[in-house]
């Protein structure tokens, strides 16, 4: 059995009408005619080049807009002092532990013939090199803020005059023969392209403790949007995208002001984000969107297609992520109310190190120096 035959068979199974279409419908029924335009699966290939276009826009916006804005807000691009080259300590850092115990530090100090303090400082500086600078965090937050804000505004412009924006039943009226609007096409292309761009930059973007949750979220979002495009669930798809984006830009704005040390502004924006998150993710999404996908289709068909279970499975996965992020947000708010501390535990903190290389040399000679540790406030995001 040849590989070509296997791929052809899998392809025919994937596009089997009983998976995607209501009873008595075939792919032939989705040929453009009489003013009706339907979404076509092959159009999704365009989201890849669109993703690279967004990456180019991101590069220039971060470089020529975010950096000047950060400087205007008082954020400096601090140059970090690199630790002195030391193969023994570098090997231990990479292969054993980034934070050795006190007894391990003493053993390493003896092995390298240097002071315990110098080994502690070497590991502190080496750990700091792994943590993104505040300016880098600001740039990433600025890009996401820009996209989510733009998407929310454009999404509202696209949706405000549509009947299904006010009456969720309208998402199923005339299904599956609902014509594709130009605004829906570009809304989908931009959103899918954006999440592809996030997938492409996972290796260089800031990694947080909920990294895998973000990976699952991005893949579920691409799968949902692509699947809803193929099955012509575009009306519902645009509502899902709008509900998500309208809360996200508040968080990115809060992070930007947090990095600039505008604490009161950051706190206000984070509280607004929390309210928007719980309204959109904990109320509108389950009781408006999921009601329209789980319950309302039973009025139009007594025999749901396989896609009904696939899409709702992914939507429920998405709601599971909402609950997880909602729990993290609740923890932050609880700490803020009782301790007046709006810190997020999902990002590593940079350890302060004010020693220069000259001072490091003096440390070798026996001079004692002290170092502390600093804290960042809100420094991570959900999706």
Short mmCIF file of the C-alpha atoms (twelve columns), coordinates in Angstrom:
data_MODEL
# 
_entry.id   MODEL 
# 
loop_
_atom_site.group_PDB 
_atom_site.id 
_atom_site.type_symbol 
_atom_site.label_atom_id 
_atom_site.label_alt_id 
_atom_site.label_comp_id 
_atom_site.label_asym_id 
_atom_site.label_seq_id 
_atom_site.Cartn_x 
_atom_site.Cartn_y 
_atom_site.Cartn_z 
_atom_site.pdbx_PDB_model_num 
ATOM 1   C CA . UNK A 1   0.000   0.000  0.000  1 
ATOM 2   C CA . UNK A 2   1.615   3.268  -1.140 1 
ATOM 3   C CA . UNK A 3   1.830   6.425  0.936  1 
ATOM 4   C CA . UNK A 4   -0.088  8.304  -1.775 1 
ATOM 5   C CA . UNK A 5   -2.997  5.895  -1.436 1 
ATOM 6   C CA . UNK A 6   -2.981  6.245  2.375  1 
ATOM 7   C CA . UNK A 7   -2.994  10.037 2.161  1 
ATOM 8   C CA . UNK A 8   -5.786  9.972  -0.420 1 
ATOM 9   C CA . UNK A 9   -7.862  7.699  1.816  1 
ATOM 10  C CA . UNK A 10  -7.290  9.873  4.897  1 
ATOM 11  C CA . UNK A 11  -8.190  12.954 2.902  1 
ATOM 12  C CA . UNK A 12  -11.466 11.395 1.729  1 
ATOM 13  C CA . UNK A 13  -12.295 10.371 5.297  1 
ATOM 14  C CA . UNK A 14  -11.526 13.857 6.633  1 
ATOM 15  C CA . UNK A 15  -13.806 15.552 4.097  1 
ATOM 16  C CA . UNK A 16  -16.605 13.000 4.395  1 
ATOM 17  C CA . UNK A 17  -19.869 14.954 4.191  1 
ATOM 18  C CA . UNK A 18  -21.386 13.189 7.209  1 
ATOM 19  C CA . UNK A 19  -18.718 14.795 9.380  1 
ATOM 20  C CA . UNK A 20  -19.374 18.360 8.290  1 
ATOM 21  C CA . UNK A 21  -22.777 18.619 6.607  1 
ATOM 22  C CA . UNK A 22  -26.399 18.321 7.698  1 
ATOM 23  C CA . UNK A 23  -28.379 15.454 6.179  1 
ATOM 24  C CA . UNK A 24  -28.938 15.668 2.402  1 
ATOM 25  C CA . UNK A 25  -26.143 18.229 1.943  1 
ATOM 26  C CA . UNK A 26  -22.930 17.677 -0.040 1 
ATOM 27  C CA . UNK A 27  -19.856 19.731 -0.844 1 
ATOM 28  C CA . UNK A 28  -21.355 20.348 -4.289 1 
ATOM 29  C CA . UNK A 29  -24.047 22.446 -2.632 1 
ATOM 30  C CA . UNK A 30  -21.380 24.893 -1.486 1 
ATOM 31  C CA . UNK A 31  -20.449 26.147 -4.925 1 
ATOM 32  C CA . UNK A 32  -20.860 29.922 -5.237 1 
ATOM 33  C CA . UNK A 33  -24.118 30.767 -7.032 1 
ATOM 34  C CA . UNK A 34  -26.828 33.396 -7.323 1 
ATOM 35  C CA . UNK A 35  -25.105 35.893 -5.092 1 
ATOM 36  C CA . UNK A 36  -24.237 33.264 -2.472 1 
ATOM 37  C CA . UNK A 37  -20.557 33.035 -1.533 1 
ATOM 38  C CA . UNK A 38  -19.342 30.243 0.731  1 
ATOM 39  C CA . UNK A 39  -16.101 29.821 2.685  1 
ATOM 40  C CA . UNK A 40  -13.720 27.361 1.055  1 
ATOM 41  C CA . UNK A 41  -11.187 25.220 2.939  1 
ATOM 42  C CA . UNK A 42  -8.330  26.052 0.553  1 
ATOM 43  C CA . UNK A 43  -8.645  29.721 1.508  1 
ATOM 44  C CA . UNK A 44  -7.165  28.851 4.895  1 
ATOM 45  C CA . UNK A 45  -3.758  28.413 3.241  1 
ATOM 46  C CA . UNK A 46  -3.679  32.206 2.970  1 
ATOM 47  C CA . UNK A 47  -3.498  32.504 6.768  1 
ATOM 48  C CA . UNK A 48  0.149   31.382 6.714  1 
ATOM 49  C CA . UNK A 49  1.427   34.291 4.567  1 
ATOM 50  C CA . UNK A 50  -0.907  36.589 6.535  1 
ATOM 51  C CA . UNK A 51  0.845   35.377 9.693  1 
ATOM 52  C CA . UNK A 52  4.217   36.429 8.265  1 
ATOM 53  C CA . UNK A 53  2.750   39.809 7.317  1 
ATOM 54  C CA . UNK A 54  1.653   40.227 10.929 1 
ATOM 55  C CA . UNK A 55  5.144   39.248 12.109 1 
ATOM 56  C CA . UNK A 56  6.613   41.983 9.916  1 
ATOM 57  C CA . UNK A 57  4.119   44.493 11.310 1 
ATOM 58  C CA . UNK A 58  4.995   43.285 14.799 1 
ATOM 59  C CA . UNK A 59  8.713   43.789 14.201 1 
ATOM 60  C CA . UNK A 60  8.303   47.381 13.065 1 
ATOM 61  C CA . UNK A 61  5.689   48.282 15.706 1 
ATOM 62  C CA . UNK A 62  7.813   46.884 18.529 1 
ATOM 63  C CA . UNK A 63  10.936  48.587 17.233 1 
ATOM 64  C CA . UNK A 64  9.619   51.982 16.126 1 
ATOM 65  C CA . UNK A 65  6.543   52.475 18.328 1 
ATOM 66  C CA . UNK A 66  6.892   50.336 21.450 1 
ATOM 67  C CA . UNK A 67  10.498  51.297 22.266 1 
ATOM 68  C CA . UNK A 68  9.938   55.093 22.021 1 
ATOM 69  C CA . UNK A 69  6.708   54.697 24.025 1 
ATOM 70  C CA . UNK A 70  8.538   52.686 26.677 1 
ATOM 71  C CA . UNK A 71  11.215  55.373 26.958 1 
ATOM 72  C CA . UNK A 72  8.514   58.046 27.262 1 
ATOM 73  C CA . UNK A 73  6.991   56.066 30.148 1 
ATOM 74  C CA . UNK A 74  10.349  55.826 31.878 1 
ATOM 75  C CA . UNK A 75  11.376  52.280 30.967 1 
ATOM 76  C CA . UNK A 76  15.103  51.940 30.365 1 
ATOM 77  C CA . UNK A 77  16.897  49.273 28.405 1 
ATOM 78  C CA . UNK A 78  19.200  48.152 31.204 1 
ATOM 79  C CA . UNK A 79  22.309  46.308 30.112 1 
ATOM 80  C CA . UNK A 80  22.780  43.183 32.158 1 
ATOM 81  C CA . UNK A 81  26.233  42.244 33.390 1 
ATOM 82  C CA . UNK A 82  27.259  38.847 32.090 1 
ATOM 83  C CA . UNK A 83  28.942  36.452 34.508 1 
ATOM 84  C CA . UNK A 84  32.608  35.712 34.031 1 
ATOM 85  C CA . UNK A 85  33.131  32.658 31.752 1 
ATOM 86  C CA . UNK A 86  33.401  29.553 33.909 1 
ATOM 87  C CA . UNK A 87  32.995  26.124 32.227 1 
ATOM 88  C CA . UNK A 88  32.451  24.312 35.552 1 
ATOM 89  C CA . UNK A 89  29.652  26.585 36.738 1 
ATOM 90  C CA . UNK A 90  28.109  26.789 33.251 1 
ATOM 91  C CA . UNK A 91  28.013  22.999 33.010 1 
ATOM 92  C CA . UNK A 92  26.414  22.736 36.448 1 
ATOM 93  C CA . UNK A 93  23.854  25.431 35.556 1 
ATOM 94  C CA . UNK A 94  22.784  23.662 32.363 1 
ATOM 95  C CA . UNK A 95  22.889  20.049 33.505 1 
ATOM 96  C CA . UNK A 96  22.180  20.057 37.242 1 
ATOM 97  C CA . UNK A 97  20.460  23.069 38.764 1 
ATOM 98  C CA . UNK A 98  19.875  26.753 38.144 1 
ATOM 99  C CA . UNK A 99  19.557  27.315 41.889 1 
ATOM 100 C CA . UNK A 100 22.061  25.140 43.754 1 
ATOM 101 C CA . UNK A 101 21.741  24.636 47.504 1 
ATOM 102 C CA . UNK A 102 24.165  26.227 49.954 1 
ATOM 103 C CA . UNK A 103 26.129  23.004 50.335 1 
ATOM 104 C CA . UNK A 104 26.383  22.634 46.546 1 
ATOM 105 C CA . UNK A 105 27.582  26.229 46.248 1 
ATOM 106 C CA . UNK A 106 30.321  25.548 48.789 1 
ATOM 107 C CA . UNK A 107 31.413  22.492 46.835 1 
ATOM 108 C CA . UNK A 108 31.482  24.470 43.575 1 
ATOM 109 C CA . UNK A 109 33.433  27.287 45.248 1 
ATOM 110 C CA . UNK A 110 36.082  24.814 46.396 1 
ATOM 111 C CA . UNK A 111 36.174  23.200 42.948 1 
ATOM 112 C CA . UNK A 112 36.606  26.577 41.202 1 
ATOM 113 C CA . UNK A 113 38.977  27.934 43.868 1 
ATOM 114 C CA . UNK A 114 36.881  31.037 44.519 1 
ATOM 115 C CA . UNK A 115 34.644  32.457 47.261 1 
ATOM 116 C CA . UNK A 116 31.099  31.290 48.008 1 
ATOM 117 C CA . UNK A 117 29.855  34.838 47.428 1 
ATOM 118 C CA . UNK A 118 31.359  34.885 43.955 1 
ATOM 119 C CA . UNK A 119 29.634  31.601 43.033 1 
ATOM 120 C CA . UNK A 120 26.300  32.909 44.363 1 
ATOM 121 C CA . UNK A 121 26.721  36.068 42.284 1 
ATOM 122 C CA . UNK A 122 27.672  34.060 39.182 1 
ATOM 123 C CA . UNK A 123 24.486  32.000 39.413 1 
ATOM 124 C CA . UNK A 124 22.395  35.116 40.083 1 
ATOM 125 C CA . UNK A 125 23.742  36.837 36.989 1 
ATOM 126 C CA . UNK A 126 23.409  33.669 34.927 1 
ATOM 127 C CA . UNK A 127 19.753  33.269 35.946 1 
ATOM 128 C CA . UNK A 128 19.079  36.889 35.067 1 
ATOM 129 C CA . UNK A 129 20.335  36.281 31.530 1 
ATOM 130 C CA . UNK A 130 17.493  33.748 31.107 1 
ATOM 131 C CA . UNK A 131 14.832  36.296 32.113 1 
ATOM 132 C CA . UNK A 132 13.552  38.800 29.514 1 
ATOM 133 C CA . UNK A 133 14.247  42.452 30.211 1 
ATOM 134 C CA . UNK A 134 11.411  44.779 31.194 1 
ATOM 135 C CA . UNK A 135 11.703  46.490 27.812 1 
ATOM 136 C CA . UNK A 136 11.287  43.149 26.027 1 
ATOM 137 C CA . UNK A 137 8.205   42.376 28.098 1 
ATOM 138 C CA . UNK A 138 6.814   45.819 27.304 1 
ATOM 139 C CA . UNK A 139 7.326   45.297 23.574 1 
ATOM 140 C CA . UNK A 140 5.462   41.978 23.600 1 
ATOM 141 C CA . UNK A 141 2.609   43.409 25.666 1 
ATOM 142 C CA . UNK A 142 2.385   46.408 23.326 1 
ATOM 143 C CA . UNK A 143 2.039   44.181 20.259 1 
ATOM 144 C CA . UNK A 144 -0.703  42.065 21.781 1 
ATOM 145 C CA . UNK A 145 -2.461  45.149 23.109 1 
ATOM 146 C CA . UNK A 146 -2.368  46.712 19.642 1 
ATOM 147 C CA . UNK A 147 -3.771  43.618 17.946 1 
ATOM 148 C CA . UNK A 148 -6.498  42.884 20.494 1 
ATOM 149 C CA . UNK A 149 -7.640  46.506 20.628 1 
ATOM 150 C CA . UNK A 150 -7.710  46.793 16.833 1 
ATOM 151 C CA . UNK A 151 -9.491  43.451 16.510 1 
ATOM 152 C CA . UNK A 152 -12.093 44.472 19.108 1 
ATOM 153 C CA . UNK A 153 -12.837 47.777 17.398 1 
ATOM 154 C CA . UNK A 154 -12.937 46.264 13.904 1 
ATOM 155 C CA . UNK A 155 -14.958 43.297 15.183 1 
ATOM 156 C CA . UNK A 156 -17.579 45.621 16.656 1 
ATOM 157 C CA . UNK A 157 -17.747 47.595 13.400 1 
ATOM 158 C CA . UNK A 158 -18.253 44.326 11.505 1 
ATOM 159 C CA . UNK A 159 -20.892 42.993 13.907 1 
ATOM 160 C CA . UNK A 160 -22.901 45.868 15.316 1 
ATOM 161 C CA . UNK A 161 -25.425 45.918 12.447 1 
ATOM 162 C CA . UNK A 162 -25.766 42.139 12.135 1 
ATOM 163 C CA . UNK A 163 -28.976 40.567 13.549 1 
ATOM 164 C CA . UNK A 164 -27.066 37.633 15.103 1 
ATOM 165 C CA . UNK A 165 -25.104 40.072 17.262 1 
ATOM 166 C CA . UNK A 166 -28.314 40.781 19.182 1 
ATOM 167 C CA . UNK A 167 -30.300 37.576 18.592 1 
ATOM 168 C CA . UNK A 168 -28.193 34.415 18.889 1 
ATOM 169 C CA . UNK A 169 -30.916 32.382 17.135 1 
ATOM 170 C CA . UNK A 170 -30.003 34.205 13.919 1 
ATOM 171 C CA . UNK A 171 -26.710 32.330 13.771 1 
ATOM 172 C CA . UNK A 172 -28.673 29.245 12.639 1 
ATOM 173 C CA . UNK A 173 -31.304 30.847 10.410 1 
ATOM 174 C CA . UNK A 174 -30.704 29.664 6.843  1 
ATOM 175 C CA . UNK A 175 -27.835 27.363 7.854  1 
ATOM 176 C CA . UNK A 176 -25.841 25.938 6.109  1 
ATOM 177 C CA . UNK A 177 -26.569 28.187 3.111  1 
ATOM 178 C CA . UNK A 178 -25.407 31.430 4.699  1 
ATOM 179 C CA . UNK A 179 -23.380 33.673 2.421  1 
ATOM 180 C CA . UNK A 180 -19.877 34.716 3.430  1 
ATOM 181 C CA . UNK A 181 -19.460 38.468 3.879  1 
ATOM 182 C CA . UNK A 182 -16.168 40.222 2.975  1 
ATOM 183 C CA . UNK A 183 -15.897 41.497 6.561  1 
ATOM 184 C CA . UNK A 184 -16.150 37.919 7.861  1 
ATOM 185 C CA . UNK A 185 -13.433 36.788 5.482  1 
ATOM 186 C CA . UNK A 186 -10.933 39.399 6.657  1 
ATOM 187 C CA . UNK A 187 -11.898 38.969 10.306 1 
ATOM 188 C CA . UNK A 188 -11.120 35.249 10.072 1 
ATOM 189 C CA . UNK A 189 -7.931  35.673 8.082  1 
ATOM 190 C CA . UNK A 190 -6.547  38.213 10.568 1 
ATOM 191 C CA . UNK A 191 -7.460  36.175 13.648 1 
ATOM 192 C CA . UNK A 192 -6.148  32.835 12.364 1 
ATOM 193 C CA . UNK A 193 -3.037  34.539 10.996 1 
ATOM 194 C CA . UNK A 194 -2.437  36.150 14.390 1 
ATOM 195 C CA . UNK A 195 -2.577  32.829 16.245 1 
ATOM 196 C CA . UNK A 196 -0.316  31.212 13.653 1 
ATOM 197 C CA . UNK A 197 2.162   34.039 14.290 1 
ATOM 198 C CA . UNK A 198 2.021   33.302 18.028 1 
ATOM 199 C CA . UNK A 199 2.734   29.635 17.298 1 
ATOM 200 C CA . UNK A 200 5.715   30.618 15.114 1 
ATOM 201 C CA . UNK A 201 7.204   32.782 17.895 1 
ATOM 202 C CA . UNK A 202 6.657   30.407 20.827 1 
ATOM 203 C CA . UNK A 203 10.390  29.731 20.911 1 
ATOM 204 C CA . UNK A 204 11.360  33.401 21.280 1 
ATOM 205 C CA . UNK A 205 8.397   34.889 23.138 1 
ATOM 206 C CA . UNK A 206 8.458   35.169 26.919 1 
ATOM 207 C CA . UNK A 207 7.922   31.762 28.521 1 
ATOM 208 C CA . UNK A 208 5.745   31.599 31.621 1 
ATOM 209 C CA . UNK A 209 4.682   28.850 33.949 1 
ATOM 210 C CA . UNK A 210 1.403   28.368 32.052 1 
ATOM 211 C CA . UNK A 211 3.310   27.951 28.776 1 
ATOM 212 C CA . UNK A 212 1.586   24.661 27.885 1 
ATOM 213 C CA . UNK A 213 -1.836  26.182 28.557 1 
ATOM 214 C CA . UNK A 214 -1.009  28.860 25.981 1 
ATOM 215 C CA . UNK A 215 0.106   26.240 23.469 1 
ATOM 216 C CA . UNK A 216 -3.162  24.333 23.949 1 
ATOM 217 C CA . UNK A 217 -5.108  27.582 23.677 1 
ATOM 218 C CA . UNK A 218 -3.432  28.677 20.427 1 
ATOM 219 C CA . UNK A 219 -3.859  25.260 18.793 1 
ATOM 220 C CA . UNK A 220 -7.494  25.000 19.951 1 
ATOM 221 C CA . UNK A 221 -8.177  28.509 18.645 1 
ATOM 222 C CA . UNK A 222 -6.690  27.713 15.215 1 
ATOM 223 C CA . UNK A 223 -8.538  24.389 15.094 1 
ATOM 224 C CA . UNK A 224 -11.840 25.965 16.082 1 
ATOM 225 C CA . UNK A 225 -11.608 28.862 13.664 1 
ATOM 226 C CA . UNK A 226 -10.426 26.656 10.789 1 
ATOM 227 C CA . UNK A 227 -13.129 24.059 11.461 1 
ATOM 228 C CA . UNK A 228 -15.878 26.633 11.773 1 
ATOM 229 C CA . UNK A 229 -14.689 28.128 8.485  1 
ATOM 230 C CA . UNK A 230 -14.912 24.781 6.688  1 
ATOM 231 C CA . UNK A 231 -18.347 24.002 8.137  1 
ATOM 232 C CA . UNK A 232 -19.635 27.556 7.506  1 
ATOM 233 C CA . UNK A 233 -20.212 28.264 11.196 1 
ATOM 234 C CA . UNK A 234 -18.840 31.719 10.470 1 
ATOM 235 C CA . UNK A 235 -21.533 33.709 12.266 1 
ATOM 236 C CA . UNK A 236 -20.859 31.908 15.527 1 
ATOM 237 C CA . UNK A 237 -17.118 32.036 14.902 1 
ATOM 238 C CA . UNK A 238 -17.045 35.817 14.678 1 
ATOM 239 C CA . UNK A 239 -18.985 36.084 17.941 1 
ATOM 240 C CA . UNK A 240 -16.490 33.776 19.681 1 
ATOM 241 C CA . UNK A 241 -13.558 35.868 18.445 1 
ATOM 242 C CA . UNK A 242 -15.187 39.131 19.502 1 
ATOM 243 C CA . UNK A 243 -16.032 37.841 22.998 1 
ATOM 244 C CA . UNK A 244 -12.392 36.836 23.538 1 
ATOM 245 C CA . UNK A 245 -10.629 39.924 22.193 1 
ATOM 246 C CA . UNK A 246 -12.706 42.500 24.089 1 
ATOM 247 C CA . UNK A 247 -11.188 41.494 27.438 1 
ATOM 248 C CA . UNK A 248 -7.620  40.747 26.394 1 
ATOM 249 C CA . UNK A 249 -6.445  44.248 25.505 1 
ATOM 250 C CA . UNK A 250 -7.204  45.459 29.051 1 
ATOM 251 C CA . UNK A 251 -4.741  42.929 30.457 1 
ATOM 252 C CA . UNK A 252 -2.015  43.887 27.999 1 
ATOM 253 C CA . UNK A 253 -2.550  47.568 28.854 1 
ATOM 254 C CA . UNK A 254 -2.259  46.746 32.577 1 
ATOM 255 C CA . UNK A 255 1.011   44.900 31.941 1 
ATOM 256 C CA . UNK A 256 2.444   47.819 29.973 1 
ATOM 257 C CA . UNK A 257 1.788   50.252 32.810 1 
ATOM 258 C CA . UNK A 258 3.068   47.732 35.338 1 
ATOM 259 C CA . UNK A 259 6.394   47.557 33.506 1 
ATOM 260 C CA . UNK A 260 6.474   51.379 33.579 1 
ATOM 261 C CA . UNK A 261 5.855   51.276 37.379 1 
ATOM 262 C CA . UNK A 262 2.579   53.186 37.063 1 
ATOM 263 C CA . UNK A 263 1.115   51.149 39.897 1 
ATOM 264 C CA . UNK A 264 -2.282  52.848 40.337 1 
ATOM 265 C CA . UNK A 265 -2.978  52.842 36.598 1 
ATOM 266 C CA . UNK A 266 -1.932  49.206 36.383 1 
ATOM 267 C CA . UNK A 267 -4.223  48.237 39.258 1 
ATOM 268 C CA . UNK A 268 -7.216  50.042 37.768 1 
ATOM 269 C CA . UNK A 269 -6.675  48.462 34.352 1 
ATOM 270 C CA . UNK A 270 -6.252  45.000 35.857 1 
ATOM 271 C CA . UNK A 271 -9.501  45.337 37.804 1 
ATOM 272 C CA . UNK A 272 -11.269 46.436 34.592 1 
ATOM 273 C CA . UNK A 273 -9.743  43.430 32.823 1 
ATOM 274 C CA . UNK A 274 -10.900 41.096 35.600 1 
ATOM 275 C CA . UNK A 275 -14.462 42.384 35.317 1 
ATOM 276 C CA . UNK A 276 -14.370 42.100 31.507 1 
ATOM 277 C CA . UNK A 277 -12.862 38.602 31.747 1 
ATOM 278 C CA . UNK A 278 -15.528 37.254 34.090 1 
ATOM 279 C CA . UNK A 279 -18.324 38.828 32.047 1 
ATOM 280 C CA . UNK A 280 -17.066 37.537 28.691 1 
ATOM 281 C CA . UNK A 281 -15.498 34.197 29.700 1 
ATOM 282 C CA . UNK A 282 -17.662 33.135 32.643 1 
ATOM 283 C CA . UNK A 283 -21.043 34.524 31.572 1 
ATOM 284 C CA . UNK A 284 -21.277 35.327 27.856 1 
ATOM 285 C CA . UNK A 285 -19.182 32.434 26.591 1 
ATOM 286 C CA . UNK A 286 -20.885 29.571 28.485 1 
ATOM 287 C CA . UNK A 287 -24.431 30.975 28.648 1 
ATOM 288 C CA . UNK A 288 -24.552 32.689 25.260 1 
ATOM 289 C CA . UNK A 289 -22.044 31.048 22.930 1 
ATOM 290 C CA . UNK A 290 -22.108 27.476 24.299 1 
ATOM 291 C CA . UNK A 291 -25.893 27.620 24.546 1 
ATOM 292 C CA . UNK A 292 -25.978 28.479 20.845 1 
ATOM 293 C CA . UNK A 293 -23.620 25.618 19.926 1 
ATOM 294 C CA . UNK A 294 -24.869 22.899 22.288 1 
ATOM 295 C CA . UNK A 295 -28.590 23.552 22.649 1 
ATOM 296 C CA . UNK A 296 -29.950 25.594 19.743 1 
ATOM 297 C CA . UNK A 297 -28.824 23.199 16.936 1 
ATOM 298 C CA . UNK A 298 -31.230 20.559 18.280 1 
ATOM 299 C CA . UNK A 299 -34.105 22.760 17.091 1 
ATOM 300 C CA . UNK A 300 -32.837 22.637 13.513 1 
ATOM 301 C CA . UNK A 301 -31.790 18.999 13.301 1 
ATOM 302 C CA . UNK A 302 -32.576 15.889 15.314 1 
ATOM 303 C CA . UNK A 303 -29.441 14.138 14.021 1 
ATOM 304 C CA . UNK A 304 -26.346 16.233 14.854 1 
ATOM 305 C CA . UNK A 305 -23.351 15.746 12.576 1 
ATOM 306 C CA . UNK A 306 -19.971 14.581 13.875 1 
ATOM 307 C CA . UNK A 307 -18.650 18.145 13.652 1 
ATOM 308 C CA . UNK A 308 -21.207 19.091 16.337 1 
ATOM 309 C CA . UNK A 309 -19.337 16.929 18.859 1 
ATOM 310 C CA . UNK A 310 -15.868 17.920 17.616 1 
ATOM 311 C CA . UNK A 311 -16.494 21.661 17.779 1 
ATOM 312 C CA . UNK A 312 -18.293 21.554 21.096 1 
ATOM 313 C CA . UNK A 313 -15.497 19.404 22.491 1 
ATOM 314 C CA . UNK A 314 -12.953 22.088 21.565 1 
ATOM 315 C CA . UNK A 315 -15.221 24.861 22.869 1 
ATOM 316 C CA . UNK A 316 -15.560 23.043 26.176 1 
ATOM 317 C CA . UNK A 317 -11.760 22.651 26.265 1 
ATOM 318 C CA . UNK A 318 -11.527 26.389 25.759 1 
ATOM 319 C CA . UNK A 319 -13.971 26.931 28.613 1 
ATOM 320 C CA . UNK A 320 -11.782 24.687 30.766 1 
ATOM 321 C CA . UNK A 321 -8.863  27.023 30.071 1 
ATOM 322 C CA . UNK A 322 -11.115 29.968 30.981 1 
ATOM 323 C CA . UNK A 323 -11.815 28.360 34.353 1 
ATOM 324 C CA . UNK A 324 -8.088  27.748 34.900 1 
ATOM 325 C CA . UNK A 325 -7.159  31.347 34.065 1 
ATOM 326 C CA . UNK A 326 -10.145 32.613 36.030 1 
ATOM 327 C CA . UNK A 327 -8.784  30.783 39.076 1 
ATOM 328 C CA . UNK A 328 -5.363  32.416 38.620 1 
ATOM 329 C CA . UNK A 329 -6.960  35.854 38.220 1 
ATOM 330 C CA . UNK A 330 -9.057  35.271 41.336 1 
ATOM 331 C CA . UNK A 331 -5.888  34.409 43.296 1 
ATOM 332 C CA . UNK A 332 -4.261  37.659 42.154 1 
ATOM 333 C CA . UNK A 333 -7.345  39.704 43.072 1 
ATOM 334 C CA . UNK A 334 -7.607  37.966 46.458 1 
ATOM 335 C CA . UNK A 335 -3.987  38.800 47.232 1 
ATOM 336 C CA . UNK A 336 -4.556  42.382 46.067 1 
ATOM 337 C CA . UNK A 337 -7.614  42.845 48.311 1 
ATOM 338 C CA . UNK A 338 -6.030  41.380 51.433 1 
ATOM 339 C CA . UNK A 339 -2.323  42.129 50.930 1 
ATOM 340 C CA . UNK A 340 -2.427  45.048 48.459 1 
ATOM 341 C CA . UNK A 341 -0.067  43.041 46.254 1 
ATOM 342 C CA . UNK A 342 -1.009  42.668 42.576 1 
ATOM 343 C CA . UNK A 343 1.762   40.254 41.628 1 
ATOM 344 C CA . UNK A 344 1.413   37.344 39.221 1 
ATOM 345 C CA . UNK A 345 3.329   34.178 40.129 1 
ATOM 346 C CA . UNK A 346 3.645   32.878 36.569 1 
ATOM 347 C CA . UNK A 347 6.759   34.810 35.532 1 
ATOM 348 C CA . UNK A 348 10.249  34.549 36.960 1 
ATOM 349 C CA . UNK A 349 11.587  37.592 38.759 1 
ATOM 350 C CA . UNK A 350 14.884  39.239 38.000 1 
ATOM 351 C CA . UNK A 351 17.312  39.261 40.894 1 
ATOM 352 C CA . UNK A 352 18.994  42.598 41.462 1 
ATOM 353 C CA . UNK A 353 22.727  42.698 40.950 1 
ATOM 354 C CA . UNK A 354 24.395  46.081 41.136 1 
ATOM 355 C CA . UNK A 355 27.958  44.807 41.157 1 
ATOM 356 C CA . UNK A 356 30.128  45.820 38.253 1 
ATOM 357 C CA . UNK A 357 32.946  43.748 36.858 1 
ATOM 358 C CA . UNK A 358 35.417  45.921 38.793 1 
ATOM 359 C CA . UNK A 359 33.605  45.148 42.024 1 
ATOM 360 C CA . UNK A 360 33.606  41.474 41.070 1 
ATOM 361 C CA . UNK A 361 37.379  41.559 40.864 1 
ATOM 362 C CA . UNK A 362 37.504  43.233 44.268 1 
ATOM 363 C CA . UNK A 363 35.285  40.449 45.612 1 
ATOM 364 C CA . UNK A 364 37.975  37.984 44.609 1 
ATOM 365 C CA . UNK A 365 40.333  40.005 46.771 1 
ATOM 366 C CA . UNK A 366 38.068  39.618 49.774 1 
ATOM 367 C CA . UNK A 367 35.909  42.769 49.652 1 
ATOM 368 C CA . UNK A 368 32.330  42.028 50.771 1 
ATOM 369 C CA . UNK A 369 29.348  43.341 48.838 1 
ATOM 370 C CA . UNK A 370 25.638  42.856 49.347 1 
ATOM 371 C CA . UNK A 371 22.867  42.274 46.883 1 
ATOM 372 C CA . UNK A 372 19.091  42.128 47.167 1 
ATOM 373 C CA . UNK A 373 16.174  40.944 45.165 1 
ATOM 374 C CA . UNK A 374 13.552  43.011 43.425 1 
ATOM 375 C CA . UNK A 375 9.967   42.268 42.546 1 
ATOM 376 C CA . UNK A 376 7.900   42.885 39.469 1 
ATOM 377 C CA . UNK A 377 4.167   43.160 39.736 1 
ATOM 378 C CA . UNK A 378 1.722   41.799 37.165 1 
ATOM 379 C CA . UNK A 379 3.940   40.245 34.520 1 
ATOM 380 C CA . UNK A 380 2.010   37.570 32.658 1 
ATOM 381 C CA . UNK A 381 -1.139  37.023 30.585 1 
ATOM 382 C CA . UNK A 382 -3.839  34.423 29.851 1 
ATOM 383 C CA . UNK A 383 -5.551  33.839 26.236 1 
# 
